[in-house]
Amino acid sequence: MNQTHRAMSKLSDSNIRSIVPIVPPKKFLERFLADKELGDFVLNSRRQIVDILTGKDPRMLAIVGPCSMDRPEAGLEYAKRLAELSQKLNKKLFIVMRAYPEKSRTRLAWPGYMQRPNLKDLDMENGLYGVRDFLEELAKLRLPVATEFVDSIASQYLALLVSWVAVGARAVENQGYRDRASGLSMPVGFKNSISGNIQTAVDAIVWAQNPNSFLGIDFETGQAAIFTSEGNPYSHLVLRGGDSGPNYDSTSVADAIIQLEKAQLSPHLVIDCSHGNSQKIAERQIPACNAVLAQRLAGNKNI
């Protein structure tokens, strides 16, 4: 190693432990791309979600599933049961399985299957391939997937398998998330901030619905590239409660709709019955869900 190379290495990668090359996204997803029926299924799932969000489809969108995927075998068992339930309830509910391979954290904690697939060691290479395999199995079960993209280029490797995406409460103010959401090909839900502030999410939706530029990698070649988006017209609000308390009640929902309309946005929204709306107590998800369903049955078609 010459002196110039040694100096540059210290300048750019002094805290990098290792660099593992990865194939371009197109090569990574070649098995999925070869199955036209799976691709058509994901595309049709996205269209149905859009129809629900725009009021064309009278069904409710139900996004359900574990907080994060930590054991694919258990997740697949859950998915098989959910797929059966989806068929039975299809006339009233469009069920999408929540499968989050990455976790956005406030404090040091397990960052998700994609980074630490054995819950301990950093092994993103095997984690990424494991996530792909798991999502492909869900597509084979004809079960749409909802997820969150934390890593800045993960969407290029996994988005083809996903029908709905969330931007979490910790990320809703992040410019990079807003920019990338504007270029995603499926509906994106922006959650209110951890404090409970809804305006932050409304501002993010407005931003994501407009054209933006951001850095990413080309799907076919894997090379770094500059992307310019058209804007994502189906970005929408997710009420998840916060430090200020739950916001699934009818008054909070009405106030949120007013804020959306003031920003000239669609009044349709999603309500998260977990997180701040259950104070992170699982048993409280049930009354939250019942309250949301009661509002819907009372005639609020914006939910």
DRENDO-1510 file (C-alpha; in Angstrom, 1 decimal, always signed):
<recs>
REC; n; res; u; v; w
REC; 1; MET; +0.0; +0.0; +0.0 .
REC; 2; ASN; +1.5; +3.3; -1.0 .
REC; 3; GLN; +1.5; +6.4; +1.2 .
REC; 4; THR; -1.3; +8.1; -0.7 .
REC; 5; HIS; -3.6; +5.0; -0.5 .
REC; 6; ARG; -2.8; +4.6; +3.2 .
REC; 7; ALA; -3.6; +8.2; +3.9 .
REC; 8; MET; -6.9; +8.0; +1.9 .
REC; 9; SER; -7.9; +4.8; +3.7 .
REC; 10; LYS; -7.5; +6.6; +7.1 .
REC; 11; LEU; -9.5; +9.5; +5.8 .
REC; 12; SER; -12.5; +7.6; +4.5 .
REC; 13; ASP; -12.9; +4.2; +6.2 .
REC; 14; SER; -11.1; +4.5; +9.5 .
REC; 15; ASN; -14.1; +3.0; +11.4 .
REC; 16; ILE; -15.2; +0.4; +8.9 .
REC; 17; ARG; -14.6; -3.2; +10.0 .
REC; 18; SER; -15.4; -4.8; +6.6 .
REC; 19; ILE; -16.9; -4.3; +3.2 .
REC; 20; VAL; -18.8; -7.1; +1.5 .
REC; 21; PRO; -19.8; -6.6; -2.1 .
REC; 22; ILE; -23.4; -7.5; -3.0 .
REC; 23; VAL; -25.0; -8.2; -6.4 .
REC; 24; PRO; -27.2; -5.6; -8.1 .
REC; 25; PRO; -30.9; -5.6; -7.0 .
REC; 26; LYS; -32.0; -7.1; -10.3 .
REC; 27; LYS; -29.7; -10.1; -9.8 .
REC; 28; PHE; -30.7; -10.3; -6.1 .
REC; 29; LEU; -34.4; -10.6; -7.1 .
REC; 30; GLU; -34.0; -12.7; -10.3 .
REC; 31; ARG; -36.0; -15.6; -8.8 .
REC; 32; PHE; -38.9; -13.3; -8.0 .
REC; 33; LEU; -38.7; -11.5; -11.3 .
REC; 34; ALA; -38.9; -14.8; -13.2 .
REC; 35; ASP; -42.3; -15.6; -11.6 .
REC; 36; LYS; -44.8; -13.2; -13.4 .
REC; 37; GLU; -47.7; -14.4; -11.2 .
REC; 38; LEU; -46.0; -13.2; -8.1 .
REC; 39; GLY; -45.2; -9.8; -9.6 .
REC; 40; ASP; -48.8; -9.4; -10.8 .
REC; 41; PHE; -50.0; -10.3; -7.3 .
REC; 42; VAL; -47.9; -7.6; -5.6 .
REC; 43; LEU; -48.9; -5.0; -8.2 .
REC; 44; ASN; -52.6; -5.9; -7.8 .
REC; 45; SER; -52.3; -5.7; -4.0 .
REC; 46; ARG; -50.9; -2.2; -4.3 .
REC; 47; ARG; -53.8; -1.2; -6.5 .
REC; 48; GLN; -56.3; -2.5; -4.0 .
REC; 49; ILE; -54.7; -0.6; -1.2 .
REC; 50; VAL; -54.8; +2.6; -3.4 .
REC; 51; ASP; -58.5; +2.0; -4.1 .
REC; 52; ILE; -59.2; +1.7; -0.4 .
REC; 53; LEU; -57.2; +4.8; +0.4 .
REC; 54; THR; -59.1; +6.8; -2.2 .
REC; 55; GLY; -62.5; +5.5; -1.2 .
REC; 56; LYS; -63.1; +3.5; -4.4 .
REC; 57; ASP; -63.0; +0.2; -2.5 .
REC; 58; PRO; -65.4; +0.1; +0.5 .
REC; 59; ARG; -63.4; -2.4; +2.5 .
REC; 60; MET; -61.1; -1.6; +5.4 .
REC; 61; LEU; -57.4; -2.0; +5.1 .
REC; 62; ALA; -56.1; -4.1; +8.0 .
REC; 63; ILE; -52.3; -4.2; +8.5 .
REC; 64; VAL; -51.6; -6.9; +11.1 .
REC; 65; GLY; -48.7; -8.9; +12.3 .
REC; 66; PRO; -45.7; -9.1; +14.6 .
REC; 67; CYS; -43.8; -6.0; +15.6 .
REC; 68; SER; -40.7; -7.4; +13.9 .
REC; 69; MET; -39.7; -10.6; +12.2 .
REC; 70; ASP; -37.1; -12.4; +14.4 .
REC; 71; ARG; -37.7; -16.0; +13.4 .
REC; 72; PRO; -38.8; -16.6; +9.8 .
REC; 73; GLU; -40.1; -20.1; +10.6 .
REC; 74; ALA; -42.5; -18.7; +13.3 .
REC; 75; GLY; -43.4; -15.8; +10.9 .
REC; 76; LEU; -44.3; -18.2; +8.2 .
REC; 77; GLU; -46.5; -20.3; +10.5 .
REC; 78; TYR; -48.3; -17.0; +11.4 .
REC; 79; ALA; -48.6; -16.1; +7.8 .
REC; 80; LYS; -50.2; -19.3; +6.8 .
REC; 81; ARG; -52.9; -18.8; +9.4 .
REC; 82; LEU; -53.4; -15.2; +8.4 .
REC; 83; ALA; -53.7; -16.1; +4.7 .
REC; 84; GLU; -56.6; -18.5; +5.6 .
REC; 85; LEU; -58.3; -15.7; +7.6 .
REC; 86; SER; -57.8; -13.3; +4.8 .
REC; 87; GLN; -59.7; -15.5; +2.4 .
REC; 88; LYS; -62.6; -15.8; +4.8 .
REC; 89; LEU; -62.8; -12.0; +5.5 .
REC; 90; ASN; -61.9; -10.8; +2.0 .
REC; 91; LYS; -65.3; -9.2; +1.4 .
REC; 92; LYS; -64.9; -6.8; +4.3 .
REC; 93; LEU; -61.2; -6.5; +5.0 .
REC; 94; PHE; -58.1; -6.3; +2.8 .
REC; 95; ILE; -55.5; -7.9; +5.1 .
REC; 96; VAL; -51.8; -7.0; +4.8 .
REC; 97; MET; -49.2; -8.7; +6.9 .
REC; 98; ARG; -46.8; -6.6; +8.9 .
REC; 99; ALA; -43.3; -7.9; +8.4 .
REC; 100; TYR; -40.5; -5.5; +9.6 .
REC; 101; PRO; -37.0; -6.8; +9.0 .
REC; 102; GLU; -35.4; -3.5; +10.2 .
REC; 103; LYS; -36.2; -1.6; +13.4 .
REC; 104; SER; -35.7; +2.1; +14.0 .
REC; 105; ARG; -34.6; +2.4; +17.6 .
REC; 106; THR; -34.3; +5.3; +20.1 .
REC; 107; ARG; -31.8; +3.5; +22.3 .
REC; 108; LEU; -29.4; +0.7; +21.8 .
REC; 109; ALA; -31.4; -2.5; +21.1 .
REC; 110; TRP; -31.8; -5.3; +18.5 .
REC; 111; PRO; -31.9; -3.5; +15.1 .
REC; 112; GLY; -33.9; -6.2; +13.3 .
REC; 113; TYR; -33.4; -9.5; +11.5 .
REC; 114; MET; -31.7; -7.9; +8.5 .
REC; 115; GLN; -28.8; -6.7; +10.6 .
REC; 116; ARG; -28.6; -9.5; +13.2 .
REC; 117; PRO; -30.5; -12.6; +12.0 .
REC; 118; ASN; -29.4; -14.7; +15.0 .
REC; 119; LEU; -30.4; -11.8; +17.4 .
REC; 120; LYS; -26.7; -11.4; +18.4 .
REC; 121; ASP; -24.0; -11.0; +15.7 .
REC; 122; LEU; -23.9; -8.5; +12.8 .
REC; 123; ASP; -24.5; -10.6; +9.7 .
REC; 124; MET; -26.3; -8.3; +7.2 .
REC; 125; GLU; -25.4; -10.4; +4.2 .
REC; 126; ASN; -27.3; -13.5; +5.4 .
REC; 127; GLY; -29.9; -11.3; +7.0 .
REC; 128; LEU; -30.8; -9.6; +3.7 .
REC; 129; TYR; -31.0; -12.9; +1.8 .
REC; 130; GLY; -33.1; -14.3; +4.6 .
REC; 131; VAL; -35.6; -11.4; +4.4 .
REC; 132; ARG; -35.9; -11.8; +0.6 .
REC; 133; ASP; -36.6; -15.5; +1.0 .
REC; 134; PHE; -39.2; -14.9; +3.7 .
REC; 135; LEU; -41.0; -12.2; +1.7 .
REC; 136; GLU; -41.1; -14.4; -1.4 .
REC; 137; GLU; -42.8; -17.1; +0.7 .
REC; 138; LEU; -45.4; -14.6; +1.8 .
REC; 139; ALA; -46.0; -13.7; -1.9 .
REC; 140; LYS; -46.5; -17.4; -2.7 .
REC; 141; LEU; -49.2; -17.5; +0.0 .
REC; 142; ARG; -50.8; -14.5; -1.7 .
REC; 143; LEU; -50.4; -12.4; +1.4 .
REC; 144; PRO; -49.5; -8.8; +0.8 .
REC; 145; VAL; -46.6; -7.3; +2.9 .
REC; 146; ALA; -46.3; -4.1; +4.9 .
REC; 147; THR; -42.8; -3.0; +6.0 .
REC; 148; GLU; -40.5; -0.1; +6.9 .
REC; 149; PHE; -37.3; +0.7; +5.0 .
REC; 150; VAL; -34.7; +1.9; +7.5 .
REC; 151; ASP; -31.6; +1.4; +5.5 .
REC; 152; SER; -31.2; +4.0; +2.7 .
REC; 153; ILE; -30.8; +1.5; -0.2 .
REC; 154; ALA; -32.8; -1.5; +1.2 .
REC; 155; SER; -35.8; -0.5; -0.8 .
REC; 156; GLN; -34.1; -1.3; -4.0 .
REC; 157; TYR; -33.5; -4.8; -2.8 .
REC; 158; LEU; -36.8; -5.5; -1.3 .
REC; 159; ALA; -39.5; -3.1; -2.6 .
REC; 160; LEU; -40.7; -5.3; -5.4 .
REC; 161; LEU; -42.0; -7.7; -2.7 .
REC; 162; VAL; -43.8; -5.0; -0.7 .
REC; 163; SER; -47.3; -3.6; -1.0 .
REC; 164; TRP; -47.4; -0.9; +1.7 .
REC; 165; VAL; -44.6; +1.0; +3.5 .
REC; 166; ALA; -44.6; +3.0; +6.8 .
REC; 167; VAL; -42.3; +5.8; +7.8 .
REC; 168; GLY; -42.0; +5.5; +11.6 .
REC; 169; ALA; -42.4; +8.1; +14.3 .
REC; 170; ARG; -38.7; +8.4; +14.7 .
REC; 171; ALA; -38.1; +9.0; +11.0 .
REC; 172; VAL; -41.0; +11.2; +10.0 .
REC; 173; GLU; -38.9; +14.4; +10.3 .
REC; 174; ASN; -35.9; +12.8; +8.4 .
REC; 175; GLN; -35.3; +14.4; +5.0 .
REC; 176; GLY; -33.9; +11.3; +3.5 .
REC; 177; TYR; -37.0; +9.2; +4.4 .
REC; 178; ARG; -39.3; +11.9; +2.9 .
REC; 179; ASP; -37.3; +12.1; -0.3 .
REC; 180; ARG; -37.1; +8.3; -0.8 .
REC; 181; ALA; -40.8; +7.9; +0.0 .
REC; 182; SER; -41.6; +10.3; -2.9 .
REC; 183; GLY; -40.1; +7.7; -5.3 .
REC; 184; LEU; -41.5; +4.5; -3.9 .
REC; 185; SER; -44.0; +2.6; -6.1 .
REC; 186; MET; -46.5; +1.7; -3.3 .
REC; 187; PRO; -48.6; +3.7; -0.8 .
REC; 188; VAL; -46.5; +5.1; +2.1 .
REC; 189; GLY; -48.0; +5.9; +5.5 .
REC; 190; PHE; -46.3; +8.6; +7.6 .
REC; 191; LYS; -46.8; +8.2; +11.4 .
REC; 192; ASN; -47.2; +11.1; +13.7 .
REC; 193; SER; -44.1; +11.9; +15.7 .
REC; 194; ILE; -43.3; +10.3; +19.1 .
REC; 195; SER; -44.5; +13.4; +20.9 .
REC; 196; GLY; -47.9; +12.9; +19.2 .
REC; 197; ASN; -47.5; +15.9; +16.8 .
REC; 198; ILE; -49.6; +15.3; +13.7 .
REC; 199; GLN; -48.4; +18.4; +11.7 .
REC; 200; THR; -45.0; +16.8; +11.4 .
REC; 201; ALA; -46.5; +13.9; +9.5 .
REC; 202; VAL; -48.7; +16.2; +7.4 .
REC; 203; ASP; -45.7; +18.2; +6.4 .
REC; 204; ALA; -43.9; +15.0; +5.4 .
REC; 205; ILE; -46.8; +13.8; +3.3 .
REC; 206; VAL; -46.9; +17.1; +1.4 .
REC; 207; TRP; -43.1; +16.8; +0.8 .
REC; 208; ALA; -43.4; +13.2; -0.4 .
REC; 209; GLN; -46.2; +14.0; -2.8 .
REC; 210; ASN; -43.9; +16.4; -4.7 .
REC; 211; PRO; -40.9; +15.8; -6.9 .
REC; 212; ASN; -37.5; +15.3; -5.2 .
REC; 213; SER; -34.0; +14.2; -5.9 .
REC; 214; PHE; -31.9; +11.8; -3.8 .
REC; 215; LEU; -29.0; +9.4; -4.0 .
REC; 216; GLY; -29.5; +5.7; -4.5 .
REC; 217; ILE; -28.4; +2.7; -6.5 .
REC; 218; ASP; -29.5; +1.6; -10.0 .
REC; 219; PHE; -31.7; -1.4; -10.0 .
REC; 220; GLU; -30.0; -3.1; -12.9 .
REC; 221; THR; -26.3; -2.3; -12.4 .
REC; 222; GLY; -26.1; -1.6; -8.7 .
REC; 223; GLN; -24.2; +1.6; -9.4 .
REC; 224; ALA; -24.7; +4.8; -7.4 .
REC; 225; ALA; -27.1; +7.2; -9.1 .
REC; 226; ILE; -29.1; +10.3; -8.7 .
REC; 227; PHE; -32.8; +9.7; -8.6 .
REC; 228; THR; -35.5; +12.3; -9.4 .
REC; 229; SER; -39.0; +11.3; -8.4 .
REC; 230; GLU; -42.4; +12.3; -9.6 .
REC; 231; GLY; -43.8; +12.4; -6.0 .
REC; 232; ASN; -45.9; +9.7; -4.3 .
REC; 233; PRO; -49.6; +10.7; -4.6 .
REC; 234; TYR; -50.7; +8.0; -2.2 .
REC; 235; SER; -48.6; +9.1; +0.9 .
REC; 236; HIS; -51.0; +9.3; +3.8 .
REC; 237; LEU; -51.3; +9.8; +7.6 .
REC; 238; VAL; -51.0; +7.1; +10.3 .
REC; 239; LEU; -52.2; +8.0; +13.8 .
REC; 240; ARG; -50.1; +6.0; +16.3 .
REC; 241; GLY; -50.5; +8.1; +19.5 .
REC; 242; GLY; -47.5; +9.5; +21.3 .
REC; 243; ASP; -46.2; +11.0; +24.5 .
REC; 244; SER; -49.2; +13.2; +24.7 .
REC; 245; GLY; -51.5; +10.2; +24.8 .
REC; 246; PRO; -53.6; +8.1; +22.4 .
REC; 247; ASN; -55.2; +9.7; +19.3 .
REC; 248; TYR; -57.5; +7.0; +18.0 .
REC; 249; ASP; -60.7; +8.6; +19.6 .
REC; 250; SER; -63.3; +10.3; +17.4 .
REC; 251; THR; -62.2; +13.8; +18.5 .
REC; 252; SER; -58.6; +13.2; +17.6 .
REC; 253; VAL; -59.5; +11.6; +14.3 .
REC; 254; ALA; -61.7; +14.5; +13.4 .
REC; 255; ASP; -58.9; +17.0; +14.3 .
REC; 256; ALA; -56.5; +15.0; +12.1 .
REC; 257; ILE; -58.8; +15.1; +9.2 .
REC; 258; ILE; -59.1; +18.9; +9.6 .
REC; 259; GLN; -55.4; +19.2; +9.5 .
REC; 260; LEU; -55.2; +17.0; +6.3 .
REC; 261; GLU; -57.9; +19.0; +4.6 .
REC; 262; LYS; -56.2; +22.3; +5.5 .
REC; 263; ALA; -53.0; +21.0; +3.7 .
REC; 264; GLN; -55.2; +20.0; +0.7 .
REC; 265; LEU; -54.5; +16.3; +1.3 .
REC; 266; SER; -56.8; +13.3; +1.2 .
REC; 267; PRO; -58.7; +12.9; +4.5 .
REC; 268; HIS; -58.3; +9.1; +4.4 .
REC; 269; LEU; -56.0; +7.8; +7.2 .
REC; 270; VAL; -54.8; +4.7; +8.9 .
REC; 271; ILE; -55.0; +4.2; +12.7 .
REC; 272; ASP; -52.3; +2.2; +14.5 .
REC; 273; CYS; -53.8; +0.4; +17.5 .
REC; 274; SER; -50.4; -0.3; +19.0 .
REC; 275; HIS; -47.5; +1.9; +20.0 .
REC; 276; GLY; -48.7; +5.2; +21.6 .
REC; 277; ASN; -52.3; +4.2; +21.1 .
REC; 278; SER; -51.9; +1.3; +23.4 .
REC; 279; GLN; -49.2; +2.8; +25.6 .
REC; 280; LYS; -47.2; -0.2; +24.5 .
REC; 281; ILE; -49.4; -2.6; +26.5 .
REC; 282; ALA; -50.6; -5.4; +24.3 .
REC; 283; GLU; -54.0; -5.8; +26.1 .
REC; 284; ARG; -54.9; -2.1; +25.3 .
REC; 285; GLN; -54.7; -2.8; +21.6 .
REC; 286; ILE; -58.1; -4.5; +21.9 .
REC; 287; PRO; -60.1; -1.5; +23.2 .
REC; 288; ALA; -58.3; +0.8; +20.7 .
REC; 289; CYS; -59.2; -1.5; +17.9 .
REC; 290; ASN; -62.8; -1.7; +19.1 .
REC; 291; ALA; -63.0; +2.1; +19.3 .
REC; 292; VAL; -61.7; +2.5; +15.7 .
REC; 293; LEU; -64.2; -0.1; +14.4 .
REC; 294; ALA; -67.0; +1.6; +16.2 .
REC; 295; GLN; -66.2; +4.9; +14.4 .
REC; 296; ARG; -66.1; +3.1; +11.1 .
REC; 297; LEU; -69.4; +1.4; +11.7 .
REC; 298; ALA; -70.8; +4.8; +12.8 .
REC; 299; GLY; -70.1; +6.1; +9.3 .
REC; 300; ASN; -66.5; +7.5; +9.3 .
REC; 301; LYS; -65.3; +6.1; +5.9 .
REC; 302; ASN; -62.1; +8.1; +6.2 .
REC; 303; ILE; -60.6; +5.4; +8.5 .
</recs>
